[in-house]
Amino acid sequence: MRDATRWAWSVVAGVVLAVCAGGGWGWAQRLGQSPPPQQACGQLWIHTTPLDDRQQVMLVVDPQLRNAAIYHVDGPSGALVLKSTRNITWDLMVGDFNAQEPKPAALRRMLEVGAEAAPIGQNPP
């Protein structure tokens, strides 16, 4: 089973690298790692997480187009199944969807009031 999983990930990595090279992207991240913080636009971000002993979920984000795709990867068979895609442009503009208290606007007001109350040259408590 481990050999099949390694083979499946090799195939997935090869496909992603081929797509990136053919599409003009200069970098494709190694599977299972977080993207480096200084990434330039136009490069794919790829992250994987195990779901169970047989499957992993793979997130692919194109920051230039602001599109995200979710795949399930079956280790034993090597099957790659697209589960969902969406443009996340509008998602990223929502300030506090499903947020718990204190929400971002309340935190901002608290920080602004704290900054006004602090003496000059000192940080608020």
N, C-alpha and C positions, 0 to 999 in steps of 0.2 A: 504494500500500500504506500509506503514512503517513497519508493521509486516512481510509482505512478504520480504521486503528488509533485515530486521534483520535476518529472517530465512535463506535467501540466503547467507548472509555473514557468518552465523554460519556454514552452510554446507561447504562453501569454506574454512573457517578457519579450520574446522575439517579435510577436505581432505588434506590440506597443512600440517597440523600437523601430520596426519597419514603417509603421504609420507615421511616427514622429519624423523619421528621416525623409520620407516621401513628402510630407506636408510642410517641410521647411522648419520644423521645430528642431532646435539644436540639442535638446536634452530630454531624456525620459528618466524619471527617477527609478531607482531600484525598488522592486516590490517590497512592501512591508516597512519602509522607512518614511519618516516625515520629510516634507520638502524643505530644502534649505531656505532660511529667511530672506536671502537677498535675490530670490528668483526674479528674472526679468519677465515681462509680459510675453505671451506667445509660446509659453512652454507648458507642457502638461504636468500636473501634480498627480501622483498615484499613491494611494495608501491602501494596504490590505489589513484585514482583521479576521482571525478565525471565528467562524460561527459555531463549529463543533469539530469532531475528529475527521469529518469527511468534506466539509465545505468551508470556504472563506468568502468574505465579501470584499469586493475591490471598488474603491471610489476613484474615479478619474475626473479631474477638474481642469478645464481649459480656462485659465484666468483672463485671457484676452477676450474670448467670446462670452465669458461668464456662464458657461454651461457645465453641468455636472451630470455624471452617469454613474449608476450603481450596477455592478455585475455580481453574480454568484458564480463561484468557480468550484466545480466538483473535482476533488482530488483524485479519486480512483479512475474516473473516465476522462478527466481533462476537459470536460465540457465547460464552456464559458457561456453564461446565460445573462443577457441584458434584462435587468429588472425595472429600471426607471431612468429617465433622463428629464432634465428641465433646465431652462434658463433661470439663473438665480439672481439676475439683475434686480428685479423688484423685491425679491426676498431680502436682499442686503440693504434695502432702503427702509425697511420696517424697523422702527426704533425699539419696540418692546413687545413683540408678539409672544404670548405665552410666558411672559416674564413674571417673576414673583416679586413681592414687595421686599425691599424698596426698589422701585422701577428706575430706569436710567434717568428720567427727568427729575425724580425726587432726589436721587444722589447728586445730580448736578446742582440743584438748588441748595442742598445741604453744604456742598463744597463752596459754592459762591458765597453763601452767608458766612461760613467759617473763614473764608479768605478776607472778607470785609471786616470781620470782628478781630482778626489777628493784628497786632502791632506791626508796623512797617519793618521789614527785614526778618520777620519771624514766620515760621510755618504755623498753620493752625494745628491744634492738638489732634 
